[in-house]
Amino acid sequence: MPSAKEIKRKISSIKNTGKITKAMELISTVKMKKAQDLAMEKRAFVLEMLKVFLRVEDYLKDYPLFKEGKGKKTLAVIVTSNKGLCGGYNINVLKKVHEYVKETGEELEYITLGKKAAQFVARTGNKLIADFSPDYTDYIEPIFTKNISRMVREEFLNGDYGKVVVFYAHFLNTIKQVPTAKVSLPITSEDLKSYLYSIVEDHYDLEKEINVDDHTYGYDVEPSPEEVVNEVIPIILDMMFYDVLLESKASEHSSRMIAMKNAKDSANKIAGQLTLQYNKARQALITREVSEITAGVESLKDV
């Protein structure tokens, strides 16, 4: 049985671990909330974008990104974390990639965000088109998202790929995040409209805000509807990809928060068990010392 001194040292070490995991839990909570807030800040902009979209959607029928790609391969964008200690967050996303390949039999080439994704591609021997992990931080700048989104569109339009699929963890709530394989391209006009509506419909009176037939909103589109479409659609696609990254970050921080909470609770439980063990060992030591003193006193009586 370990000595009381050794047990006390273990208790101190485990309590320190508990303090660290508690701090990490609190940090992850704050970062998760920030990612959620960023996703909601763009509502007013999206409302105006929806108004423009509804006036130009008749010109979208032949838009290139609405057509199936010419290539046989699939471009996969995998979003994971750069760091560990986030429970099953990364492994669940990578399992989704494996399941997708097994079910479809498609040949995938990869763009990665997160070191865990890049390591997965290297480990499986697949082709890596680009890795944005070094610049993929907790604070996602829209320009960073825009550059990746533009690259994905260009790769798709070059004709090498039939479609683009994004693998990420869809954020449902703090407890549940669902690994998702989302077909990003080709896309449809209805997909774009549904995305815009989903952001603003619960926060605005759309019947009042949007009335295409109302003469007060009548205006000519310049320079031309087609040129406006070519500007508007990329902006919406950039926003959609930005939302994917924000959801991924919220999922990552939620997973890390839960993992650190579980680690903290386990540390406290073990510390409690060791404290009980320490008290028993200390009591046994005191009892032994009292017995030795008593025995010594009794032996002196016989002298």
C-alpha positions in Angstrom: 0.0 0.0 0.0 1.4 3.5 -0.9 2.5 5.7 2.0 0.4 8.7 3.1 3.0 11.0 1.6 2.8 9.4 -1.8 -1.0 9.5 -1.8 -0.9 13.1 -0.8 1.4 13.9 -3.7 -1.0 12.1 -6.1 -4.0 14.1 -4.7 -2.2 17.4 -5.3 -1.3 16.3 -8.9 -4.8 15.2 -9.8 -6.4 18.4 -8.3 -4.0 20.5 -10.4 -5.2 18.5 -13.5 -8.8 19.2 -12.5 -8.0 22.9 -12.3 -6.5 22.9 -15.8 -9.4 20.9 -17.4 -11.9 23.3 -15.7 -10.1 26.3 -17.2 -10.1 24.6 -20.6 -13.8 23.9 -20.2 -14.5 27.6 -19.5 -12.4 28.8 -22.4 -14.2 26.4 -24.8 -17.6 27.6 -23.6 -16.7 31.2 -24.4 -15.3 30.3 -27.8 -18.4 28.2 -28.6 -20.7 31.2 -27.7 -18.6 33.5 -29.9 -18.9 31.2 -32.9 -22.7 31.1 -32.4 -22.9 34.9 -32.2 -20.9 35.3 -35.4 -23.3 33.1 -37.2 -26.2 35.3 -36.2 -24.6 38.8 -36.8 -25.3 38.7 -40.6 -29.1 38.6 -40.5 -29.6 42.2 -41.7 -27.2 41.7 -44.6 -28.9 38.4 -45.5 -32.3 40.0 -45.6 -31.1 42.6 -48.1 -29.3 39.8 -50.1 -32.6 37.9 -50.2 -34.4 40.9 -51.6 -31.9 41.1 -54.4 -31.9 37.4 -55.0 -35.7 37.2 -55.4 -35.5 39.8 -58.2 -32.8 38.1 -60.2 -33.6 34.4 -59.7 -35.4 34.2 -63.0 -32.0 34.7 -64.6 -30.4 31.7 -62.8 -31.6 28.9 -65.0 -28.3 28.5 -67.0 -25.9 29.5 -64.2 -22.8 27.2 -64.5 -22.7 26.2 -60.8 -26.2 24.7 -61.1 -25.0 22.1 -63.7 -23.4 18.7 -62.9 -19.6 18.8 -63.2 -17.9 17.1 -66.2 -15.3 15.3 -64.2 -15.7 11.8 -62.7 -13.8 12.6 -59.4 -15.3 14.3 -56.4 -13.6 17.2 -54.6 -13.9 16.7 -50.8 -13.4 19.5 -48.3 -12.8 18.1 -44.8 -13.1 20.4 -41.8 -11.6 19.1 -38.5 -9.6 20.7 -35.7 -5.9 21.6 -35.4 -5.8 20.3 -31.8 -6.9 17.3 -29.9 -8.7 16.9 -26.5 -12.1 17.4 -28.1 -13.7 13.9 -27.6 -14.9 12.2 -30.7 -15.2 15.4 -32.8 -12.4 14.6 -35.3 -12.8 10.8 -35.4 -16.6 11.1 -36.2 -16.0 13.5 -39.1 -13.2 11.2 -40.5 -15.5 8.2 -40.1 -18.1 10.0 -42.2 -15.5 10.4 -45.0 -14.7 6.7 -44.8 -18.4 5.7 -44.8 -19.1 8.0 -47.8 -16.3 6.5 -49.9 -17.4 3.0 -49.0 -21.1 3.7 -49.9 -20.5 5.7 -53.1 -17.3 4.2 -54.4 -16.3 7.7 -55.6 -12.7 8.8 -56.1 -12.0 11.7 -53.8 -9.4 14.4 -53.9 -9.1 16.6 -50.8 -8.9 20.2 -49.5 -8.3 20.2 -45.8 -8.9 22.6 -42.9 -7.4 21.3 -39.6 -4.3 19.3 -39.0 -6.3 16.1 -38.2 -7.8 16.2 -41.6 -4.4 16.7 -43.3 -2.9 13.9 -41.3 -5.8 11.6 -42.3 -5.3 12.3 -46.0 -1.5 11.7 -45.7 -2.1 8.5 -43.8 -4.5 7.1 -46.3 -2.3 8.0 -49.3 -4.9 10.2 -51.1 -4.3 13.3 -53.2 -4.2 16.6 -51.3 -5.1 19.6 -53.4 -4.6 22.2 -50.7 -4.2 22.4 -46.9 -5.4 25.6 -45.1 -4.7 24.3 -41.6 -2.0 26.8 -40.6 -4.4 29.7 -41.1 -7.5 28.0 -39.7 -7.7 29.5 -36.3 -10.5 30.0 -33.7 -11.1 33.5 -35.1 -12.3 32.9 -38.7 -11.9 36.0 -41.0 -14.5 36.3 -43.8 -11.6 36.9 -46.3 -10.1 33.6 -45.4 -13.4 31.8 -46.1 -13.8 33.7 -49.3 -10.5 32.6 -50.7 -11.2 28.9 -50.0 -14.8 29.2 -51.4 -13.5 30.8 -54.6 -10.8 28.1 -55.0 -13.5 25.4 -54.6 -15.7 27.0 -57.3 -12.8 27.4 -59.7 -11.7 23.8 -59.3 -15.3 22.7 -59.9 -15.7 24.9 -63.0 -12.4 23.6 -64.5 -14.2 20.4 -65.2 -12.0 18.0 -63.2 -14.8 17.2 -60.7 -18.4 16.0 -60.9 -19.3 17.5 -57.5 -18.0 19.1 -54.3 -18.7 17.5 -50.9 -18.0 19.2 -47.6 -17.4 16.9 -44.5 -17.9 18.7 -41.2 -19.7 18.4 -37.8 -23.2 20.0 -38.0 -23.9 21.9 -34.8 -27.4 21.0 -33.3 -26.8 21.9 -29.7 -24.1 21.9 -27.0 -24.6 18.2 -26.4 -25.1 16.9 -30.0 -23.1 17.5 -33.2 -23.8 15.4 -36.2 -21.0 14.5 -38.7 -22.3 15.5 -42.1 -21.5 15.0 -45.8 -23.0 18.1 -47.6 -23.0 18.4 -51.4 -21.8 21.9 -51.9 -21.7 22.0 -55.7 -23.6 21.7 -58.0 -26.3 23.7 -56.2 -29.9 24.8 -57.1 -31.7 28.1 -56.9 -34.1 26.5 -54.3 -31.1 25.6 -52.2 -29.8 29.1 -52.1 -33.3 30.5 -51.4 -33.9 28.0 -48.6 -30.5 28.9 -47.0 -31.4 32.7 -47.0 -34.9 32.1 -45.7 -33.6 29.8 -42.9 -31.4 32.7 -41.5 -34.0 35.5 -41.5 -37.5 33.9 -41.4 -37.7 33.6 -37.6 -36.4 37.2 -37.0 -38.2 39.3 -39.5 -41.8 39.7 -40.8 -40.9 38.6 -44.4 -44.4 39.3 -45.7 -43.8 42.9 -44.7 -40.1 43.2 -45.5 -40.2 41.4 -48.9 -42.9 42.1 -51.4 -41.7 41.7 -55.0 -45.0 42.9 -56.5 -45.1 46.0 -54.4 -44.5 49.1 -56.7 -42.4 50.7 -54.0 -39.7 48.1 -54.6 -39.8 48.4 -58.3 -36.4 49.4 -59.8 -34.3 48.7 -62.8 -31.3 46.4 -62.3 -28.0 47.8 -63.5 -25.6 47.1 -65.2 -27.7 44.0 -66.1 -29.5 41.1 -64.2 -26.9 38.6 -65.5 -24.0 40.6 -64.1 -25.8 41.1 -60.8 -26.3 37.3 -60.6 -22.6 36.8 -61.2 -21.9 38.9 -58.2 -24.7 37.8 -55.9 -24.3 34.0 -56.2 -20.6 33.9 -55.2 -21.4 36.1 -52.1 -24.2 33.7 -51.0 -21.9 30.7 -51.6 -19.2 32.4 -49.6 -21.6 32.9 -46.7 -22.7 29.3 -46.8 -19.2 28.1 -46.5 -18.5 30.6 -43.8 -21.5 29.1 -41.9 -20.0 25.6 -42.3 -16.8 26.8 -40.7 -18.6 28.5 -37.8 -20.7 25.4 -37.2 -17.5 23.3 -37.2 -15.9 25.6 -34.7 -19.0 25.7 -32.5 -19.0 21.8 -32.6 -15.3 21.6 -31.9 -15.5 23.9 -28.8 -18.7 22.1 -27.6 -17.0 18.7 -27.9 -13.9 20.1 -26.1 -16.1 21.7 -23.4 -17.8 18.3 -22.7 -14.5 16.4 -22.8 -12.9 18.8 -20.4 -16.0 18.7 -18.1 -15.8 14.9 -18.0 -12.1 15.0 -17.3 -12.6 17.6 -14.5 -15.3 15.4 -13.0 -13.2 12.3 -13.2 -10.2 14.1 -11.6 -12.5 15.3 -8.7 -13.8 11.8 -8.3 -10.3 10.2 -8.2 -9.1 13.0 -5.9 -12.0 12.1 -3.5 -11.2 8.4 -3.6 -7.5 9.1 -2.9 -8.4 11.5 -0.1 -10.4 8.7 1.6 -7.4 6.4 1.0 -5.0 9.0 2.4 -7.2 9.4 5.5 -7.2 5.7 6.1 -3.5 5.5 5.7 -2.9 8.4 8.0 -5.3 6.9 10.6 -3.5 3.6 10.3 -0.2 5.4 10.9 -1.5 7.3 13.9 -3.0 4.0 15.3 0.4 2.3 14.9 2.3 5.1 16.6 -0.2 5.1 19.5 0.1 1.4 19.8 4.0 1.7 19.8 3.8 4.4 22.5 1.4 2.3 24.6 3.5 -0.8 24.2 6.6 1.3 25.3 4.8 2.6 28.4 3.7 -0.9 29.3 7.2 -2.3 28.9 8.5 0.4 31.2 6.0 -0.6 33.9 7.6 -4.1 34.0 11.1 -2.7 34.6 
